Amino acid sequence: MKKLVTDYCESRPGLDELQKRIDGFMTAHEERLEQQGKQEREGKASEGGWTVVVHHKGRKKTTDTESGTAVGSVSRAALEDKLAKKKQTEIVGHGFYRFQRRDAQRSELLALQSKFEDDKKRIQQLRAAPKFKPY
């Protein structure tokens, strides 16, 4: 039994060794992906020296892998301005048709009338109730 336990323990690396193996694998994998990306970019160049441009959906890359400089980054102020404009356009569509505006006005008027009636009742109740005088 001791022999089986020692064989099992020797076949399993320690945490430090495992971390080294993982780090080595990740660096090799990233280098492989970078090489594939370079080959694809070089492969897209046509015979006449023209580079074929391909549209990619998704997140724009913020740093160039070769030089490490920022590329295509978007400022936070521009992003907030774009979101604000987008929210404004969504609101415009709500009352586009005439019947929508009339319905909205009618419901607003009914809400105000019911609120006015509730306030009148409350004021009458307050006037009818005896006032609290502690001294």
C-alpha positions in Angstrom: 0.0 0.0 0.0 2.9 2.4 0.8 4.3 1.8 -2.7 1.0 2.8 -4.3 0.7 5.9 -2.2 4.3 7.0 -3.0 3.8 6.3 -6.7 0.6 8.4 -6.6 2.3 11.3 -4.8 5.3 11.3 -7.1 3.0 11.3 -10.2 1.3 14.5 -9.0 3.4 17.7 -9.1 3.4 20.2 -6.2 1.6 23.5 -6.4 4.8 25.4 -7.4 5.6 23.0 -10.2 2.0 23.0 -11.4 2.0 26.9 -11.5 5.2 26.9 -13.5 3.7 24.4 -16.0 0.6 26.5 -16.3 2.5 29.8 -16.8 4.7 28.1 -19.5 1.7 26.7 -21.3 -0.1 30.1 -21.3 2.9 32.0 -22.6 3.4 29.4 -25.4 -0.3 29.6 -26.2 -0.3 33.4 -26.4 2.8 33.3 -28.7 1.1 30.7 -30.9 -2.0 32.9 -31.2 0.1 35.9 -32.0 2.0 34.0 -34.7 -1.3 32.8 -36.2 -2.6 36.4 -36.2 0.5 37.6 -38.0 0.2 34.9 -40.6 -3.5 35.7 -41.2 -2.6 39.4 -41.7 0.2 38.6 -44.1 -2.1 36.1 -45.9 -4.8 38.7 -46.5 -2.4 40.9 -48.6 -3.3 40.3 -52.2 -0.9 40.0 -55.2 -1.0 43.7 -56.1 0.2 44.8 -52.7 -3.2 45.8 -51.5 -4.3 44.8 -48.1 -7.8 43.3 -47.8 -9.8 45.1 -45.1 -12.2 42.9 -43.1 -14.9 44.2 -40.7 -14.9 42.5 -37.3 -17.8 42.9 -34.9 -17.2 43.1 -31.2 -14.8 45.0 -28.9 -12.1 47.1 -30.5 -8.6 46.3 -29.5 -7.1 49.0 -27.3 -3.4 48.2 -27.7 -1.2 47.1 -30.5 0.4 43.8 -29.6 3.6 44.5 -31.5 4.4 48.1 -30.2 2.2 48.3 -27.1 0.7 51.7 -28.1 -2.9 52.5 -27.7 -5.0 52.1 -30.8 -8.7 53.0 -31.4 -9.4 53.7 -27.7 -12.6 55.7 -27.0 -12.7 58.4 -24.4 -15.2 58.1 -21.5 -16.8 61.6 -22.3 -17.5 60.6 -25.9 -19.1 57.3 -24.8 -21.3 59.1 -22.2 -22.3 61.7 -24.9 -23.3 58.9 -27.3 -25.4 57.1 -24.6 -27.1 60.4 -23.8 -28.1 60.9 -27.4 -29.3 57.4 -27.7 -31.6 57.8 -24.7 -33.1 61.0 -26.2 -34.0 59.2 -29.4 -35.8 56.5 -27.5 -38.0 59.0 -25.8 -39.1 60.7 -29.0 -40.9 57.6 -30.3 -43.3 57.4 -27.4 -45.7 60.2 -28.4 -45.2 60.0 -32.1 -48.8 59.4 -33.1 -51.6 61.8 -32.3 -53.8 59.3 -30.5 -50.8 58.4 -28.2 -50.4 62.0 -27.2 -54.2 62.4 -26.6 -54.3 59.3 -24.5 -51.3 60.4 -22.5 -52.9 63.9 -21.9 -56.2 62.3 -21.0 -54.7 59.9 -18.5 -52.6 62.7 -17.0 -55.7 64.9 -16.6 -57.6 62.0 -15.0 -54.7 61.4 -12.6 -54.6 65.1 -11.7 -58.4 65.2 -11.1 -58.3 62.1 -8.9 -55.4 63.6 -6.9 -57.3 66.8 -6.5 -60.4 65.0 -5.2 -58.2 63.0 -2.7 -56.6 66.3 -1.5 -60.1 67.9 -1.0 -61.2 64.9 1.1 -58.0 65.0 3.2 -58.4 68.7 3.8 -62.0 68.2 5.0 -60.9 65.5 7.3 -58.1 67.6 8.8 -60.5 70.5 9.3 -63.1 68.3 11.0 -60.6 66.6 13.3 -59.9 68.2 16.7 -56.5 69.9 17.0 -54.0 68.4 19.3 -52.9 70.8 22.0 -50.4 69.3 24.4 -50.3 72.4 26.8 
